[in-house]
Amino acid sequence: MACEFQVFGGDVPQEELNAYLVRARETFGREPNRMALRLDGDFVDIDYTFGQRPFERIRRITGYLVGTLDRFNNAKRSEEHDRVKHRVQAS
């Protein structure tokens, strides 16, 4: 996905826009959808807009909070496989 740039109060060279985009990736770990740059003399105020991250389900399994089982070793995977799942009876 390409980042959309909006510049207010002047012009910014493409090399500088690319540098702001690299800094955003390094700072936030993902690329913004939109960057609004407001120029005030030598200062630049940057407003980032990101898309929504997918929701990740977290469960407590064998005493650990996990999203997926892919980081479990063989013993922990076996423990998860052999566990007894209890059900609540309706009254």
Stockholm file with secondary structure:
# STOCKHOLM 1.0

chainA/1-91         MACEFQVFGGDVPQEELNAYLVRARETFGREPNRMALRLDGDFVDIDYTFGQRPFERIRRITGYLVGTLDRFNNAKRSEEHDRVKHRVQAS
#=GR chainA/1-91 SS CCCEEEEESSCCCHHHHHHHHHHHHHHHSSCCSEEEEEEETTEEEEEEECCCCCCCCCEEETTEEESCSTTCCHHHHHHHHHCCCCCCCCC
#=GC SS_cons        CCCEEEEESSCCCHHHHHHHHHHHHHHHSSCCSEEEEEEETTEEEEEEECCCCCCCCCEEETTEEESCSTTCCHHHHHHHHHCCCCCCCCC
//
